[in-house]
Amino acid sequence: MLIKLEVLEKIKSGEITLQFRRWRRRTIRAGGTLKTKVGVLQIGSITPIRPDDVGDADARRAGFRDSAEFLQWLDTMKPGELDRIEVGYKGE
C-alpha cells in the first residue's frame, strides 16, 4: 500500500486515522502492520465499502475536506474493490 509522505506524516501525528484504497487484490490485513518512511503503521479494521457510503466525517478522518472531495480523488484512482481502512501510528 503506497501512501504519500504528506499523508504518512499526518497519520503519525494522529490527524489522519482512516484510509481508503481500491485494489484488485488486498495487500494488507486487519491487525497487521506496514513499514513506511515515517515508521510502522498499525492496520485496524478493513471494511469493503461503496463510494456513496463515505460520509463527510469519514472523508475528514482520511484527510479530505468532505465526501465530495473524496469522490473527486476516487475518480482518479484505478478501478477495483474499495476498502475503508483504520490506520494508526505504531512507532519507529
Secondary structure as the mmCIF struct_conf table of DSSP 4:
data_model
#
loop_
_struct_conf.conf_type_id
_struct_conf.id
_struct_conf.beg_label_comp_id
_struct_conf.beg_label_asym_id
_struct_conf.beg_label_seq_id
_struct_conf.end_label_comp_id
_struct_conf.end_label_asym_id
_struct_conf.end_label_seq_id
HELX_RH_AL_P HELX_RH_AL_P1 LEU A 5 SER A 13
TURN_TY1_P TURN_TY1_P1 GLY A 14 GLY A 14
BEND BEND1 GLU A 15 GLU A 15
STRN STRN1 LEU A 18 TRP A 23
BEND BEND2 ARG A 24 ARG A 25
TURN_TY1_P TURN_TY1_P2 ALA A 30 GLY A 31
STRN STRN2 THR A 33 THR A 36
TURN_TY1_P TURN_TY1_P3 LYS A 37 VAL A 38
STRN STRN3 GLY A 39 PRO A 48
HELX_RH_3T_P HELX_RH_3T_P1 PRO A 51 ASP A 53
HELX_RH_AL_P HELX_RH_AL_P2 ASP A 56 ARG A 61
TURN_TY1_P TURN_TY1_P4 ALA A 62 GLY A 63
BEND BEND3 ARG A 65 ASP A 66
HELX_RH_AL_P HELX_RH_AL_P3 SER A 67 ASP A 75
TURN_TY1_P TURN_TY1_P5 THR A 76 THR A 76
BEND BEND4 MET A 77 MET A 77
HELX_LH_PP_P HELX_LH_PP_P1 LYS A 78 LYS A 78
BEND BEND5 PRO A 79 GLY A 80
STRN STRN4 GLU A 81 GLY A 91
#
